[in-house]
């Protein structure tokens, strides 16, 4: 993880000029944090500072996002592996937070393309036989594929497996790897930029443990049944730490969607924002930094565009001050559980990139101080009060943010535990709700079911609540339409019948009159 932090730092240096900030340096995303970095140009004082930061980072990440593969059958495999395997969860896809799901393993050897092409392997059709879960209830098992690591990115392998109807993927380390199970837990299973196309979880396991799983599947004497579990540390109050950037579109989308869920849980969770601030080597930092010594720098969000890293830091500081000034204590559960919530902060950050776009055409609609202060006024925040906070606490806040680093510029931690998976509001909500000792009523129905569970439910003939409501609404609309048409038709028929009856009556009266006249 320390090496990964160093790589992020080096990546920031590659983007030091305004012209280069559009692209990141090339990297092998399949190598995780075990990437070599040349230290020869780093001085002793820089090494000491970096070593201190690494130690802090290791402390932050002491609770990893471990995925547990619990072996259910066969007993011989369970005994050999001690009943479970701890792996590293991918940062993309959607783990089954809050659920314990059974699955059958499927494996097919690669035909030479290392599971990197659709035609490289063919997994046998899944066995539809039900299995008993931990509650001794008969359930349909998931389809869990095993593939080998190497050649292409993790995301590509999982995307191919997902297209072949996998509900989850176990990635076994390379055949020549000497990494232990403990080493594997510290590898970041990275996104290659296409992770948003994946909605199933994936787990990296060691070569030794993975090959034991493969061998058990290949014997074909008994199905290999496992249970996938992501255990979140629990507490009475859930602490959520998020590392972000005020100019990150990805983070903005998440915060905007998470806002209502945060409001529903404002009595039971504590949210703490952090911002990605890093240092560089002067003088090649251009406008990425807010100080001449390049100690406090931020990412440039638009390359050669008008928004600079300095502007991003200024907005980061405004958001930190808004959160600090407007947070209100909600409730106390014991002396160590203080809960604070800032309605104004969430109103502000859920609108900032909509009202103050990175592509705005003028200062009133473009990311920056002028637009920010206009937005503050709209959501009930005093701009002068915020600016005074920035002026008086800027250095203190920048030092704190630059020292309190995470394993990624877009990181999330739940109860001191490293969250893995896509930055999706429903997925994060399920992870948060799994972190309570006693789950509050507010969690019920707060997040949509896992995409995989929705697919299984639909495939087994079940109907999701959303589908049920949609279908019911369609039926009601069609019925009302039919009633309206029937009413029109009936009214027309009655009018026609009345006209005909009147005409007949008139005709009869006329005939009677003629007879009387004659």
ROLOLUM-900570 format. One line per field, with one value per residue (C-alpha): residue in one letter; chain; x, y, z. Coordinates in nm, 3 decimals. Each point is the difference from the previous one (the first is absolute). Example, Ala and Ser with C-alpha at 12.3 -4.5 7.8 and 13.67 -1.06 7.14 Angstrom:
<rs>
res	c(A/S)
chain	c(A/A)
xx	c(1.230/0.137)
yy	c(-0.450/0.344)
zz	c(0.780/-0.066)
</rs>
This chain:
<rs>
res	c(X/X/X/X/X/X/X/X/X/X/X/X/X/X/X/X/X/X/X/X/X/X/X/X/X/X/X/X/X/X/X/X/X/X/X/X/X/X/X/X/X/X/X/X/X/X/X/X/X/X/X/X/X/X/X/X/X/X/X/X/X/X/X/X/X/X/X/X/X/X/X/X/X/X/X/X/X/X/X/X/X/X/X/X/X/X/X/X/X/X/X/X/X/X/X/X/X/X/X/X/X/X/X/X/X/X/X/X/X/X/X/X/X/X/X/X/X/X/X/X/X/X/X/X/X/X/X/X/X/X/X/X/X/X/X/X/X/X/X/X/X/X/X/X/X/X/X/X/X/X/X/X/X/X/X/X/X/X/X/X/X/X/X/X/X/X/X/X/X/X/X/X/X/X/X/X/X/X/X/X/X/X/X/X/X/X/X/X/X/X/X/X/X/X/X/X/X/X/X/X/X/X/X/X/X/X/X/X/X/X/X/X/X/X/X/X/X/X/X/X/X/X/X/X/X/X/X/X/X/X/X/X/X/X/X/X/X/X/X/X/X/X/X/X/X/X/X/X/X/X/X/X/X/X/X/X/X/X/X/X/X/X/X/X/X/X/X/X/X/X/X/X/X/X/X/X/X/X/X/X/X/X/X/X/X/X/X/X/X/X/X/X/X/X/X/X/X/X/X/X/X/X/X/X/X/X/X/X/X/X/X/X/X/X/X/X/X/X/X/X/X/X/X/X/X/X/X/X/X/X/X/X/X/X/X/X/X/X/X/X/X/X/X/X/X/X/X/X/X/X/X/X/X/X/X/X/X/X/X/X/X/X/X/X/X/X/X/X/X/X/X/X/X/X/X/X/X/X/X/X/X/X/X/X/X/X/X/X/X/X/X/X/X/X/X/X/X/X/X/X/X/X/X/X/X/X/X/X/X/X/X/X/X/X/X/X/X/X/X/X/X/X/X/X/X/X/X/X/X/X/X/X/X/X/X/X/X/X/X/X/X/X/X/X/X/X/X/X/X/X/X/X/X/X/X/X/X/X/X/X/X/X/X/X/X/X/X/X/X/X/X/X/X/X/X/X/X/X/X/X/X/X/X/X/X/X/X/X/X/X/X/X/X/X/X/X/X/X/X/X/X/X/X/X/X/X/X/X/X/X/X/X/X/X/X/X/X/X)
chain	c(A/A/A/A/A/A/A/A/A/A/A/A/A/A/A/A/A/A/A/A/A/A/A/A/A/A/A/A/A/A/A/A/A/A/A/A/A/A/A/A/A/A/A/A/A/A/A/A/A/A/A/A/A/A/A/A/A/A/A/A/A/A/A/A/A/A/A/A/A/A/A/A/A/A/A/A/A/A/A/A/A/A/A/A/A/A/A/A/A/A/A/A/A/A/A/A/A/A/A/A/A/A/A/A/A/A/A/A/A/A/A/A/A/A/A/A/A/A/A/A/A/A/A/A/A/A/A/A/A/A/A/A/A/A/A/A/A/A/A/A/A/A/A/A/A/A/A/A/A/A/A/A/A/A/A/A/A/A/A/A/A/A/A/A/A/A/A/A/A/A/A/A/A/A/A/A/A/A/A/A/A/A/A/A/A/A/A/A/A/A/A/A/A/A/A/A/A/A/A/A/A/A/A/A/A/A/A/A/A/A/A/A/A/A/A/A/A/A/A/A/A/A/A/A/A/A/A/A/A/A/A/A/A/A/A/A/A/A/A/A/A/A/A/A/A/A/A/A/A/A/A/A/A/A/A/A/A/A/A/A/A/A/A/A/A/A/A/A/A/A/A/A/A/A/A/A/A/A/A/A/A/A/A/A/A/A/A/A/A/A/A/A/A/A/A/A/A/A/A/A/A/A/A/A/A/A/A/A/A/A/A/A/A/A/A/A/A/A/A/A/A/A/A/A/A/A/A/A/A/A/A/A/A/A/A/A/A/A/A/A/A/A/A/A/A/A/A/A/A/A/A/A/A/A/A/A/A/A/A/A/A/A/A/A/A/A/A/A/A/A/A/A/A/A/A/A/A/A/A/A/A/A/A/A/A/A/A/A/A/A/A/A/A/A/A/A/A/A/A/A/A/A/A/A/A/A/A/A/A/A/A/A/A/A/A/A/A/A/A/A/A/A/A/A/A/A/A/A/A/A/A/A/A/A/A/A/A/A/A/A/A/A/A/A/A/A/A/A/A/A/A/A/A/A/A/A/A/A/A/A/A/A/A/A/A/A/A/A/A/A/A/A/A/A/A/A/A/A/A/A/A/A/A/A/A/A/A/A/A/A/A/A/A/A/A/A/A/A/A/A/A/A/A/A/A/A/A/A/A/A/A/A/A/A/A/A/A/A)
xx	c(0.000/0.289/0.142/-0.339/-0.009/0.347/-0.124/-0.289/0.252/0.218/-0.304/-0.082/0.353/-0.040/-0.301/0.188/-0.048/-0.335/0.055/0.058/-0.279/-0.245/0.182/0.145/0.331/-0.032/-0.020/-0.069/-0.329/0.022/0.308/-0.170/0.222/0.308/0.131/0.364/0.093/0.344/0.105/0.342/-0.108/-0.175/0.192/0.029/-0.246/-0.256/0.043/-0.061/-0.313/-0.123/0.074/-0.203/-0.289/0.019/-0.020/-0.306/-0.153/0.057/-0.170/-0.299/-0.036/0.045/-0.346/-0.007/-0.301/0.047/-0.227/-0.055/-0.043/-0.143/0.030/-0.323/0.072/0.171/0.116/0.350/0.057/-0.149/0.236/0.302/-0.056/-0.112/-0.355/0.061/0.211/0.058/0.046/0.026/-0.324/0.009/-0.056/-0.252/-0.320/-0.247/0.078/-0.290/0.015/-0.246/-0.073/0.142/-0.044/0.072/0.153/0.143/0.344/0.050/0.334/0.125/0.366/0.115/0.066/0.301/-0.143/0.007/-0.377/0.032/-0.230/-0.355/0.094/0.294/-0.196/-0.340/-0.145/-0.246/-0.368/-0.076/-0.149/-0.351/-0.011/-0.093/0.222/-0.070/0.125/0.117/-0.365/-0.060/-0.227/0.009/0.137/0.116/0.383/0.193/0.222/0.354/0.274/0.369/0.251/0.377/0.177/0.226/0.035/-0.305/-0.165/-0.214/-0.300/0.024/0.005/-0.300/-0.195/0.044/-0.108/-0.301/-0.103/0.016/-0.258/0.238/-0.143/0.346/0.362/0.295/0.331/0.290/0.347/0.251/0.151/0.352/-0.108/0.157/-0.237/-0.154/-0.362/0.110/0.175/-0.308/-0.212/0.217/-0.038/-0.241/-0.208/-0.019/-0.243/0.119/-0.251/-0.281/-0.100/-0.332/-0.107/0.036/-0.272/0.126/0.264/0.345/0.264/0.374/0.138/0.346/0.137/0.019/-0.355/-0.142/0.161/-0.154/-0.342/0.074/0.113/-0.315/-0.222/0.188/-0.048/-0.375/-0.079/-0.192/-0.107/0.218/-0.238/0.119/-0.154/0.104/0.007/0.111/0.003/-0.010/0.117/-0.309/-0.078/-0.302/0.089/0.160/0.296/0.040/0.322/0.018/0.302/-0.094/0.067/-0.249/0.049/-0.048/-0.302/-0.004/-0.012/-0.260/-0.230/0.033/-0.058/-0.302/-0.158/0.110/-0.145/-0.352/0.137/0.230/-0.297/-0.201/0.289/0.100/-0.075/0.226/0.301/0.289/0.135/0.347/0.125/0.368/0.161/0.287/0.292/0.354/0.345/0.225/0.353/0.027/0.017/-0.173/-0.344/-0.145/-0.348/-0.063/0.109/-0.123/0.343/0.340/0.166/-0.240/-0.097/-0.373/-0.107/-0.310/-0.095/-0.082/-0.351/-0.009/0.352/0.062/-0.330/-0.038/-0.042/0.325/0.112/0.025/-0.369/-0.087/0.186/-0.180/-0.334/0.114/0.066/-0.340/-0.171/0.198/-0.101/-0.366/-0.003/0.176/-0.217/-0.341/0.014/-0.244/0.011/-0.284/0.014/0.239/0.029/0.258/0.288/0.196/-0.278/-0.065/-0.213/0.006/-0.188/0.026/-0.307/0.155/0.315/-0.198/-0.225/0.312/0.215/-0.295/-0.034/0.351/0.094/-0.351/-0.015/0.374/0.103/0.360/-0.113/-0.185/0.002/0.043/0.103/-0.361/-0.041/0.359/0.181/0.163/-0.047/-0.260/-0.237/0.065/-0.109/-0.314/-0.088/0.065/-0.257/-0.256/0.037/0.012/0.377/0.175/0.292/0.180/-0.010/0.146/0.273/0.101/0.034/0.216/0.223/0.058/0.030/0.138/0.347/-0.130/-0.254/0.247/0.254/-0.269/-0.129/0.349/0.101/-0.326/0.042/-0.179/0.085/-0.173/-0.105/-0.361/-0.010/-0.275/0.038/-0.282/0.064/0.376/-0.035/0.107/-0.301/0.043/-0.236/-0.139/-0.093/-0.371/-0.252/-0.204/0.309/0.155/-0.333/-0.015/0.356/-0.087/-0.313/0.205/0.219/-0.259/-0.016/-0.377/-0.110/-0.232/-0.344/0.121/0.211/-0.305/-0.070/0.259/0.208/-0.098/0.078/0.334/-0.007/0.094/-0.282/-0.244/0.108/-0.029/-0.342/-0.121/0.151/-0.173/-0.337/-0.006/-0.085/0.185/-0.191/0.086/-0.121/-0.316/-0.084/0.078/-0.219/-0.279/0.011/-0.016/-0.300/-0.176/0.064/-0.118/-0.311/-0.084/0.049/-0.227/-0.266/0.017/-0.042/-0.281/-0.174/0.023/-0.127/-0.287/-0.096/-0.001/-0.209/-0.254/-0.028/-0.053/-0.260/-0.184/-0.004/-0.135/-0.264/-0.111/-0.020/-0.210/-0.231/-0.035/-0.071/-0.265/-0.168/0.001/-0.164/-0.268/-0.065/-0.042/-0.257/-0.198/0.007/-0.120)
yy	c(0.000/0.232/-0.068/0.072/0.338/0.071/-0.086/0.245/0.264/-0.071/0.011/0.345/0.116/-0.124/0.231/0.303/0.217/0.117/-0.175/-0.342/-0.018/-0.159/-0.332/-0.229/-0.175/-0.352/-0.271/-0.372/0.006/-0.374/0.035/0.165/0.180/-0.212/0.248/0.097/0.364/0.156/0.155/0.120/0.362/0.024/0.175/-0.120/0.256/-0.088/-0.370/0.066/0.200/-0.267/-0.278/0.181/0.042/-0.370/-0.099/0.221/-0.159/-0.350/0.107/0.134/-0.321/-0.241/-0.143/-0.123/-0.067/-0.376/-0.224/-0.334/-0.309/-0.255/-0.359/-0.195/-0.314/-0.234/-0.062/-0.103/0.337/0.183/-0.176/0.056/0.375/0.050/0.074/0.338/0.210/0.373/0.189/0.356/0.150/0.191/0.375/-0.035/-0.204/-0.052/-0.226/-0.161/0.226/-0.109/-0.333/-0.352/-0.176/-0.358/-0.089/-0.286/0.036/-0.043/-0.020/-0.060/0.009/0.285/-0.075/0.232/0.349/0.013/0.051/0.327/-0.082/-0.127/-0.312/-0.093/-0.229/-0.162/-0.061/-0.293/0.091/0.063/-0.275/0.114/-0.223/0.201/0.017/0.086/0.335/0.090/0.014/-0.351/0.142/-0.146/0.265/0.015/0.035/0.272/-0.074/0.080/-0.021/-0.059/0.167/0.054/0.333/0.143/0.156/0.231/0.211/-0.134/0.190/-0.163/-0.350/0.073/0.166/-0.311/-0.227/0.223/-0.031/-0.379/0.024/0.002/0.147/0.038/-0.070/-0.139/0.104/-0.233/0.154/-0.077/-0.349/0.127/0.223/-0.044/0.240/-0.139/0.039/0.283/0.175/-0.033/0.184/0.311/0.004/0.256/-0.168/0.309/0.143/0.049/0.275/-0.235/-0.124/0.181/-0.275/-0.265/-0.064/-0.329/-0.041/-0.147/-0.121/-0.059/-0.304/-0.149/-0.254/-0.277/0.039/0.065/-0.310/-0.207/0.131/-0.076/-0.353/-0.065/0.120/-0.206/-0.327/0.026/-0.246/0.253/0.363/0.261/0.215/0.325/0.292/0.358/0.236/0.358/0.069/0.367/0.091/0.096/0.275/0.183/0.297/-0.042/0.227/0.084/0.168/0.105/0.128/0.205/0.313/0.284/-0.010/-0.376/-0.077/-0.360/0.105/0.268/-0.254/-0.229/0.276/0.128/-0.347/-0.081/0.323/-0.134/-0.320/0.205/0.210/-0.313/-0.122/0.336/-0.122/-0.304/0.071/0.242/0.122/0.154/0.154/-0.005/0.155/-0.130/0.238/-0.098/0.160/0.043/0.105/0.372/0.183/-0.230/0.013/0.283/0.076/-0.330/0.131/0.273/0.076/0.080/-0.298/-0.243/-0.168/0.026/-0.097/-0.149/-0.171/0.209/-0.108/0.137/-0.024/0.307/0.158/0.299/-0.194/-0.047/-0.211/0.318/0.073/-0.355/0.043/0.328/-0.178/-0.291/0.252/0.163/-0.337/-0.093/0.331/-0.042/-0.344/0.131/0.309/-0.150/-0.347/-0.057/-0.270/-0.243/-0.257/-0.178/-0.373/-0.036/0.239/-0.113/0.036/0.359/0.046/0.321/0.094/0.308/0.048/0.306/-0.194/-0.274/0.252/0.175/-0.295/-0.169/0.304/0.138/-0.155/0.050/0.369/0.066/-0.222/-0.073/0.099/0.318/0.286/0.287/0.059/-0.018/-0.357/-0.125/-0.190/0.263/0.245/0.228/-0.281/-0.177/0.303/0.041/-0.364/0.053/0.276/-0.228/-0.275/0.223/0.025/0.324/0.048/0.250/-0.241/-0.275/0.227/0.104/-0.369/-0.061/0.301/-0.093/-0.380/-0.061/-0.122/-0.219/-0.167/-0.051/-0.165/-0.229/-0.101/-0.059/-0.220/-0.194/-0.200/-0.309/-0.282/0.185/0.357/-0.129/-0.218/-0.092/-0.143/-0.145/-0.056/0.024/-0.266/0.039/-0.003/-0.176/0.010/0.265/0.342/-0.068/0.151/-0.320/-0.220/0.236/0.020/-0.380/-0.001/0.275/-0.181/-0.320/0.195/0.038/-0.228/0.053/0.105/0.306/0.000/0.274/-0.260/-0.198/0.060/0.280/-0.167/-0.195/-0.375/-0.112/-0.012/-0.370/-0.084/0.192/-0.206/-0.328/0.102/0.082/-0.320/-0.213/0.151/0.252/0.364/0.286/0.265/0.261/-0.225/-0.082/0.368/0.083/-0.284/0.099/0.359/-0.115/-0.222/0.288/0.238/-0.257/-0.077/0.368/0.048/-0.296/0.133/0.341/-0.148/-0.225/0.300/0.194/-0.296/-0.061/0.368/0.006/-0.317/0.140/0.325/-0.192/-0.226/0.301/0.177/-0.314/-0.044/0.363/-0.024/-0.317/0.167/0.306/-0.220/-0.193/0.323/0.129/-0.317/0.028/0.360/-0.088/-0.268/0.244/0.259/-0.253)
zz	c(0.000/0.077/-0.344/-0.150/0.177/-0.140/-0.347/0.037/0.109/-0.304/-0.226/0.131/-0.084/-0.358/-0.028/0.131/-0.308/-0.122/-0.333/0.151/0.255/-0.243/0.008/0.262/-0.060/-0.132/0.263/0.024/0.190/0.059/0.218/0.294/0.253/-0.077/-0.258/0.012/0.047/-0.043/0.331/-0.117/-0.042/0.336/0.278/0.359/0.137/-0.268/0.080/0.368/-0.077/-0.240/0.250/0.265/-0.243/-0.093/0.368/0.040/-0.308/0.135/0.321/-0.192/-0.194/0.288/-0.062/-0.357/-0.219/0.026/-0.199/0.168/-0.211/0.240/-0.116/0.053/-0.204/-0.055/0.359/-0.108/-0.169/0.297/0.239/-0.223/-0.026/0.358/-0.105/-0.160/-0.234/0.048/-0.324/-0.127/-0.132/-0.328/0.017/-0.284/-0.012/0.283/0.299/0.186/0.307/0.266/-0.173/0.033/-0.333/-0.103/-0.334/-0.204/-0.152/-0.374/-0.179/-0.353/-0.112/-0.219/-0.366/-0.003/0.038/0.382/0.037/-0.190/-0.294/-0.017/-0.195/0.220/0.231/0.031/0.344/0.025/0.051/0.368/0.214/0.097/0.311/0.309/0.309/0.363/0.124/0.354/0.109/-0.141/-0.272/-0.352/-0.239/-0.356/0.008/-0.176/-0.300/0.116/-0.264/0.065/-0.234/0.013/0.039/-0.272/-0.350/0.012/0.269/0.281/-0.138/-0.342/0.148/0.220/-0.284/-0.214/0.286/0.068/-0.366/0.044/0.284/0.295/0.321/0.158/-0.099/0.193/-0.158/0.082/0.012/-0.276/-0.026/0.073/0.290/0.344/0.177/0.314/0.105/0.229/-0.291/-0.221/0.256/-0.056/-0.378/-0.142/-0.271/-0.216/-0.252/-0.359/-0.075/-0.107/0.344/-0.026/-0.243/0.272/0.260/0.146/0.273/-0.057/0.242/-0.042/0.189/0.032/-0.248/0.259/0.124/-0.346/-0.147/0.278/-0.108/-0.367/0.080/0.202/-0.286/-0.258/0.193/-0.076/0.279/0.207/-0.063/0.167/0.206/0.155/0.183/-0.080/0.297/0.044/0.373/0.096/0.354/0.200/0.251/0.138/-0.222/-0.342/-0.077/-0.369/-0.118/-0.365/-0.193/-0.302/-0.205/-0.032/-0.380/-0.040/-0.219/0.123/0.366/-0.074/-0.166/0.303/0.258/-0.190/-0.002/0.357/0.145/0.066/0.151/0.225/0.111/0.084/0.219/0.151/0.353/-0.020/-0.224/0.025/-0.335/-0.019/-0.328/-0.098/-0.307/-0.212/0.054/-0.101/-0.026/-0.304/-0.086/-0.078/-0.229/-0.255/0.151/-0.209/0.145/0.176/0.340/0.231/0.149/-0.152/0.174/-0.171/0.326/-0.065/-0.349/-0.163/-0.323/-0.305/-0.104/-0.356/-0.146/-0.213/0.108/0.232/0.327/0.194/0.292/0.208/-0.066/0.106/0.332/0.064/-0.052/0.220/0.278/-0.044/0.029/0.310/0.161/-0.095/0.160/0.312/0.041/-0.068/0.151/0.286/0.266/-0.050/0.277/0.233/0.050/0.272/0.060/-0.308/-0.258/-0.092/-0.310/-0.201/-0.314/-0.222/-0.218/-0.168/-0.087/-0.175/-0.176/-0.127/-0.110/-0.172/-0.231/-0.040/-0.338/-0.138/0.091/-0.040/-0.289/-0.094/-0.352/0.103/-0.250/0.250/0.363/0.118/-0.128/0.003/0.277/0.220/0.287/-0.164/-0.093/0.331/0.201/-0.212/0.073/0.373/0.002/-0.166/0.261/0.308/0.059/0.094/-0.249/0.226/0.291/-0.220/-0.139/0.352/0.090/-0.309/0.075/0.364/-0.024/-0.350/0.097/0.280/-0.229/-0.285/0.232/0.141/-0.345/-0.145/0.294/0.031/-0.321/-0.127/-0.240/-0.285/-0.086/-0.008/0.310/0.242/0.349/0.210/0.372/-0.064/-0.270/-0.362/-0.229/-0.334/-0.294/-0.229/0.136/-0.031/0.242/0.042/0.044/0.256/0.184/0.026/0.138/0.250/0.117/0.044/0.245/0.278/0.303/-0.007/-0.346/0.020/-0.159/-0.239/-0.182/-0.107/-0.365/-0.016/-0.273/-0.308/0.011/-0.140/-0.385/0.003/0.242/-0.219/-0.303/0.192/0.130/-0.350/-0.146/0.265/-0.080/0.281/-0.051/0.162/0.194/-0.262/-0.281/0.195/0.055/-0.363/-0.124/0.239/-0.124/-0.362/0.078/0.177/-0.291/-0.257/0.209/0.037/-0.372/-0.074/0.238/-0.163/-0.347/0.123/0.157/-0.325/-0.198/0.246/0.000/-0.380/-0.012/0.251/-0.194/-0.322/0.160/0.145/-0.334/-0.167/0.272/-0.031/-0.378/0.024/0.254/-0.223/-0.299/0.196/0.111/-0.357/-0.124/0.269/-0.095/-0.368/0.084/0.213/-0.275/-0.257)
</rs>
